[in-house]
Amino acid sequence: MMPPHCAETSLDRNGIPRCCVIEAGHEGDHMDHQARTWEPPSTVLARLQETWGRTHRIIWTGRMWIATAHRDDVHWSTEVEPTPAQLEASLQKHSRPPDRPRARSASSAPSTPSASSTHSAYRVLDVTDTGGAP
């Protein structure tokens, strides 16, 4: 008779479920029937909360990883992904602060803005306001 398997499941990067085939009660990473491993959700959750906990609430539903921004005024308030790596990639893509242009002093600013400088300023403001390209 075979010993019982670990009951831990996870989704791969394509959202396909996989089950751990190691004996129940094992320590360390889980492994599926194709020898692909993944960290225990508790380990991943602690790492994600350490990295993103100041700006987002991170949860593991048992199937999906979710990050919800603490602030209401952010462009991307919620990220939902099947793997922690995809969640982190989405957070890095949508949640990092945009680059801010340097403030120019009044003496160095042109007295009459040209059409191109007005357009550039609009694009910078648009990127800054929305957190993404226009």
N, C-alpha and C positions, 0 to 999 in steps of 0.2 A: 504494500500500500504506500502511495506517495504522501509525503507530508503536505499539510495545507500550504497554499501559496499566500503571499502577502496580498492584502486586498486593495492596496493603493493603486489608483488609476490616475492618468494624466492625459492631456491632449498633446499631440505632436504639433509641429509648426503649421500643418495643414488642417488642424482641427480634428484629426482622427484620433479616437480613443485608443489608449494602450494600457495594458495591465502589467503590473510587476509579476515576474515569474519566480522570484526568489522566495525561499521559505518564509513563512509568517514569523514575525518577531526579529527579522534581521536588522542589523544596524547599517547606517550609511546610505548611499545612493540606491535608488530603485533601478531595475533593469527589465526591459521588455523582451519578447521572444526573438527579436532581431539583435539583441545585445546592445541596444541603445539605452543609455543611462540617463537619469534625472535626479536632481536633489530632492530630498523630502520637502514638501510644501512649507513646513514650519521653519526650515533653514532659509528657504528663499524668501518667505514673508518677512522674517527678521531682517534680512539683508536689504530688501526693498524698502521697508519702513525706516531703516537707518539712513538710507540714501535719500528717499523722497518724502519721508514723514513730515518734514517741516512745511511742505507745500501741498501734499496730497494725503488722503486717507487711502491706504492700500488694503484690499481684501482678496481672499481666495475663496471662491464659492464652492470648490470641490470640482469644478469643471473649467472655470474661467478666472483670469486675473483682472481685477478692476482697480483703477486709480481714479479718485474723485478729488478735484481741487478743493482746498479749504475756502478759497476766495470765490465769490460769485461773479466777479467782473473779469474773469479770464476768458480768452477766446475758446479754448478747448477745456471744458470742465470735467469731462469724463473720458477715460480710455478703457476699452474692454478688449482683451486679447487672450488667445488660448495658451500662450506660453509666457513665462517671465521675461525671456529675452525680447520677445515682440513688445511686451508692455514697456520695458525700459527703452526700446528704440522709439516707440510712439511718444513716450514722455520726453525724451531728449529732443525729438523733432518738434513737438508742439508746446513744450512748457519752458524751455529755456528763455531767459529774457532776451529780447531783440537787442542788437547793437544800437547804441545811442550815438547820434552824430555829436561831434564836439561843438560846444557853444562858441560862437564867434563874438568877439567884442564889437561894440558899436563902431569903433574907429576903423576896423578892418572890413566891415560889411559894406557892399556896394550901396550907393545912394539910391539907385533905381534898379530894381531887379530885372534881369533880362528874362526873356521867355524861357530859356533853357534852365536858368537857376530857379525860377518859379516852379517849373515842372519837376526838377530834381527835389526841391523841398517838399512838394506834394507827395512824391513817391516815398520819400523818407518818412513823412508823417503817416502815410497810409500803411507802410510796413510796420512802423512802431505801434500804431493804434490797433491793428488787427492781429499782429503777431505772425503775419505771413505775407507773401508777395501779393500784390494787387491782381 
